[in-house]
């Protein structure tokens, strides 16, 4: 669970950063 959460968070953070 922690691994998946970290991976998803990293992907979301990158997407959000690009949008911003």
Secondary structure as UniProt FT lines:
FT   HELIX           2..19
//
